[in-house]
Amino acid sequence: MPKELTKALKKQKSNLAWEKLAPSKKKILRYLNSLKTKESVDKNILKIANAVTK
């Protein structure tokens, strides 16, 4: 898992919610790894952390 995602999840206090996404986690991580720019990764990490928190 990208360290940026780990930090964002901890900041949003959504570690437990992330753990409940068992099958989806692989797809999300694959998607993040396919992104080319750091800006794209950062933007999408924020979206993921916010979505998991809801």
C-alpha positions in Angstrom: 0.0 0.0 0.0 1.4 3.4 -0.8 2.6 5.3 2.2 0.6 8.3 1.2 -2.6 6.3 1.4 -1.7 4.9 4.8 -1.1 8.5 6.1 -4.4 9.7 4.6 -6.3 6.9 6.1 -4.8 7.5 9.5 -5.5 11.2 9.2 -9.1 10.5 8.4 -9.3 7.8 11.0 -10.6 5.3 8.5 -8.2 2.4 8.9 -11.0 0.1 10.1 -13.3 1.1 7.3 -10.4 0.4 4.8 -10.0 -3.1 6.3 -13.6 -3.9 5.6 -13.1 -3.3 1.9 -11.5 -6.7 1.4 -12.2 -7.4 -2.3 -12.2 -3.8 -3.4 -8.8 -3.0 -1.9 -6.9 -4.9 -4.6 -8.7 -3.0 -7.3 -8.1 0.3 -5.6 -4.4 -0.4 -5.0 -4.0 -1.6 -8.6 -5.6 1.6 -9.8 -3.3 3.8 -7.7 -0.2 2.0 -9.0 -1.3 2.6 -12.6 -1.4 6.4 -12.1 1.5 8.2 -13.8 1.9 11.4 -11.8 2.3 12.1 -8.1 -0.5 14.8 -8.4 -2.9 12.1 -9.7 -1.9 9.8 -6.9 -2.3 12.4 -4.3 -5.7 13.6 -5.6 -7.1 10.1 -5.8 -5.8 9.2 -2.3 -7.7 12.1 -0.9 -10.8 10.9 -2.7 -10.4 7.3 -1.5 -9.8 8.4 2.1 -12.9 10.6 2.1 -15.0 7.9 0.5 -14.0 5.3 3.0 -14.8 7.6 5.9 -18.4 8.1 4.8 
